[in-house]
Amino acid sequence: MNALTVLLALLAACANAAASVLMRRAAMEPGQGHAATEPKDDPDGPDDPDGPDGLDSADEPSGPSRRDRRLSWLAGAGLLAGSAVAQAAALAVGSLSVVQPLLASELLFMLAIGGAVFHRRPGRTTWLSFLALAAGLALFLGAAAPSAGRATADASRWFPVAVGVGCAVLVLAVVARLVRAAPRAAVLGLASAVLFAATAALLKEVTGRIPEGPAALAAHWTTYATAVTGLAAFGLLQCAFRAGTLVASQPALTLGDALTSTALGWALFGEHIALGARVLPEAAGVALIAAGTVGLARCPEVSGEWDARPAPTPRPVAGRDGRRREAPAATESTRATPERA
């Protein structure tokens, strides 16, 4: 596991997280903000000078302008492209077993960047989840010590791997039709994870063939299979988001991608991870990654509710008797229920 691979994978994760935050900001309508999501009906009537819930309308955030949203979208699109390039570069110099698990750090970067952009201070549970995910990644990769493997795979290995991946996705898709809500989101998240891992394996094959020249790349089937598999994975991920909450789909997506990539790295490129006594710390690392992923998926900075919930500060409220009282601050449990995508 060389330092350049780790650096490029973390750069890809950071760029993808920043792109997600900027795209979310670009989706905000003018006038949308923390206070703008409060109920518009004023139970105290139009004579209340402070408006609904005792909020001064002059203090309501106006949200980003149309120009700011356009710039945010363009910057997000550019960062998405940069993330893909960084991931390809990481796969060119490193193994699937290292690069794909490190991409789970996107949640950590999204927490930091989203909290700064939308002025959210993470709570204690969020920080504990942050530490659990970071520690889990370090423990798993440190104990597994994945080997580099080959730059390209033997042609004879692609067909049985493709059959296995296709059957796994088909079975998961059938199971997803038999369940509803959170279980369906989890199953679809796992199916998309399998396809994302397959996309990464194909991308590694493409980068390994770059020295052969543009003509060889254009003539090789993996170039086109990468695009098709990536689009299919993205489509399944959107289905997972529509089926249930981020809390249901994200753990299956994160762990499924990491574990499937490790298996594909072994099957296609001859990558190996340490076994024997190291299985216990590896399993502990996977458990920490799962716990951290669940916790981070619940927090508003990652779930996408940072711009749709009021900031957790008490505000004066005008009651029907004319007296002003302090409204209780929103707790993390009330803020952190992810919205359906």
HELIX and SHEET records of a PDB file:
HELIX    1   1 ALA A    3  ALA A   27  1                                  25    
HELIX    2   2 ALA A   35  THR A   37  5                                   3    
HELIX    3   3 PRO A   52  GLY A   54  5                                   3    
HELIX    4   4 SER A   57  ASP A   59  5                                   3    
HELIX    5   5 ARG A   66  VAL A   93  1                                  28    
HELIX    6   6 LEU A   96  LEU A  102  1                                   7    
HELIX    7   7 LEU A  103  SER A  105  5                                   3    
HELIX    8   8 GLU A  106  VAL A  117  1                                  12    
HELIX    9   9 ARG A  124  ALA A  144  1                                  21    
HELIX   10  10 ALA A  155  LEU A  178  1                                  24    
HELIX   11  11 ALA A  181  GLY A  208  1                                  28    
HELIX   12  12 ILE A  210  GLU A  212  5                                   3    
HELIX   13  13 PRO A  214  ALA A  219  1                                   6    
HELIX   14  14 TRP A  221  ALA A  243  1                                  23    
HELIX   15  15 LEU A  246  PHE A  269  1                                  24    
HELIX   16  16 GLY A  276  ARG A  278  5                                   3    
HELIX   17  17 VAL A  279  ARG A  298  1                                  20    
HELIX   18  18 PRO A  300  SER A  303  1                                   4    
HELIX   19  19 GLU A  332  ARG A  335  1                                   4    
SHEET    1   A 2 PRO A 316  ALA A 318  0                                        
SHEET    2   A 2 ARG A 324  GLU A 326 -1                                        
END                                                                             
